[in-house]
């Protein structure tokens, strides 16, 4: 029998396309064509956005959906890059953490209107007279609604890497670069993916505000689903709102099937466990590409490049090598670092005080602080109620991968549901029955942000090691003991991440939720969000700055005094390994 020594049959057949290659190629070409078409629309003169730039004709919704989705995908890519750098530096460097984490608390509490106020002119000046400048301003606004919870998720995961895995990485003499790609990123992957899905949905929540760019006395309205919804609310067109909801549902199902579900199925291999899981998530798109022949062969060079990059012996300067820096020098650097932070914070505070003291009195500050405490009370009550509801549901879903697959697109749609679309129900109901807006507008604050808790709990339960579940079963832990001794400690770090981001998101959403309108009817609740929204509409810049400053300080103090101690407790007492 002749020996096959020249060209093995498997290698010869590997370059011959099969039916799955054709189907996969059609999908790839179709997606690329849509991306190219959408890209062509952003490189036109600004004057091409004729008034009205948006029409309520439902036949325009496919194009609007494409443009909105491309903006959100661009923002999510920028958010992922930001997350990998920011979260890693904050988790690896103690001195950087002292600045970056409080700064992240502040950034997630700054309302999207605050970012638009200071960044629109910058992006518009980069490409004067072109739609691209407005598109970049819109993408940045969506980025601010996506990046923070992804960063918190990865930071929490890196800080909670099991100690035995850390010891294994040291025994293999992995460099910081190799450890990052071989340990930190894989361990953070389950939580990061679920938070990326949440961020994508969070972009929908604020897309209504981000697609209307105000420059001076004029407003540039970018065609998209968000601007379509804003126009439908303004004209009280319930049919148009229904078309927008249907479009959002179809788009979410599309990118769930084509993007997120394949990633979830692929990332299942990064779960930290010693025994295999009985039910693994599946994806028809991932199975399709795995069955291709020519495309998989063409991807071999790319795999080789990524493998070689992850194996670089690049030493990342996170800290002094052990034994090099004397203790007195380290303490001196700590003192200088803290002094530098203090001087910088004092300078910024002094400049803000100087700007505000020219037009505002101390009574205005007290008024803003009082309104901030009212909004804080709403946030605390809503987060507590959301936790009682969604933690048990999230655990139940996360421990059942098949169920998580079915729930995933539904949860994404609910998370993407803009609070603006609920305005008709709340406004009409409050007016009809004479209800108190201070109470009944409050649920709008948690409408989109409660899903941060659900998604993070699902991520924590999905990443819960199967061997620990089997150990609990062998010890016959049931009922309340199973929750207290097994599941709740296991998902606690994930829950804290979700609760922190939900809390910050609720503050951000208060700008929209505390002032609800439907046509000419407008209701307003008492709170800091309504204060900032009113100051923004009236163009009262000092009060906008005052409101945002009070919001940032309140959120930062609350996180420092409440959430961060809980986060440290989870790292210290509830860490796997």
C-alpha positions, 0 to 999 in steps of 0.5 A: 500500500503506497504511503502518503508522504507528499500531500496528505488527503486532509491537507489537499481537501482543506482548500476546497470550498464546501457548501458551508464556505459559500453560505459563510461568504454570502454572510460576510459579503452582505455585512461588508456591503452594509458597512460600506453603504453606511460608511459612504453616508457619513462622508457627505457635506453637512448641508446634505442633511436637509430639513427635515432630516428625519421622516416618520415614513416607516420605509426609511427605518431600515436605513435608519437602523443600519446607521444607528447600529453602525454608530453603536458598533463603532462605539462598542469597539472603542469601548472595548479598546478603552476597557482593555487599557484602562481596566488593566492599568487600574487593576495592576497599578496601586497608584494608578488605581487611586486616580482611575477608579474614582475618575471612573465613578465620576465619568459614569455619573456625568450625564450624557448631556454634560459630555455633549455640551463640552465635546460637540464643538471639538468633534465638529471642528475636526471636520468642519462642514462634514457630517463626519464631525457630527457622527463622531460626536454622536459615537462619542456620546454613545461611547459614554453610555457603554464604556464604564460598565465594561471597564468596571467588569474587567477591573473586577475580574482581574482583581479576582483572578484565583490565587492558584492561577496566579501562582501557576502563571508565576511558575511558568515565568509568564511575562506581564504581557503573556499573563494579560493575554493568557490569564487576565483576558480569558478569566475576564471574558465571560463577564466582559461579554455579558457587559458588552451586550448590556452596553450595546443595549445601553447605547439604545437607551441614550441614542435618542439624545445622542442623534440630535447634535446642538451646535450654537443655536442650530441642531444637527439631526442625524438620521437614525432610530433615535431621532425617529423616536424623538420625532414620533414623541414630539408629534405624538405618533403612536404608530411610528413608535410601534414601528420603531419598537419593531425595528429595534427588536429585529435589529437586536435579534440580528446582532444577537444571532450574528455577533453575540451568541457566537461570542458567548458560545466561543467564550464558554471555553474560558470558564474557570472549572475543573469539570466539564459543564453538562450544557454548553451554549451553542450558535448556528453561526459559530457552527457554520464557520467551524464547518467551513473548509477554505475559510478556516484554512485561510484563517490559519495565518491570522491565528499564527500572528495572534498566537505569536503576539500573545507570546511576546516576552514584552515586560510591561512596567506595572511596578518596580521589580521585587527587591529593586526599590527600597521601602523608603523610596516606595513610601516617598513616591506614595506621599508625592503621588497623594500630594499630586492628586490632592493638589490637582483636585484642589486646583480643579475645585478652585477653578469650578468655585471661581466660575460658579461664585461669579453668578451663583450664591451659596443658597444655590449650592444648598438647593442643588445638594438638597435635590441631589439627596432626593435623587440619591434616595430614589436611586437607593430604593430602586437599586434595592428593589431591582436587586430583590427581583433580578438577583434570583432570576439572574441566578436561575437563568445563568445556571441554565445555559440553554435558557440563557440562550433563549433569554439573551435576546429578550433581555437585550431588547428590554435593556435597549428599551428607551425610557422615552418610549414609556413616556406616553404610558406614564404621562397619560396615567399620572395625569389621568389619575392625578398621581404624584410625579415625584413617585411615579416618574421614578421607575423610569430611572431604573427602566434601562439600568436595572438590566446591569444587575441582571446581566452581571448576575447571569454572567456570574452564574454562567461563570460559576464553576461546575465543580463547586456546584457538584461539591455543594450537591455532594454535601446536600446543600439545599434551599436557603443554605445553598443560596447563602453558602454557595451561590451568593458568595460566588456571584457577589463580585459580579453583582457588585459590578452590576450594582455600581454601574446600575447606580451610576446609570440611574443617576445618568437616566435621571436627566431623562426620567425626572422630566417626561413629556408627551406632545405638549404635556410635560411632567417634572419630578423634584430632583437633581436630574430635572434641575440639570435638564431644566438648566440645559434647556434654558442655557444656564451654563453655571447651573449645568456645571453646578448640577453635574458637579453635585451629581459627580461628588454625590456618586463618588462619595456614595461609591467610596463609602458604600460600594467600594467597601463591599467590593473590597470585601468580595475580593478579600473573602469571596474570591475563588481559589 
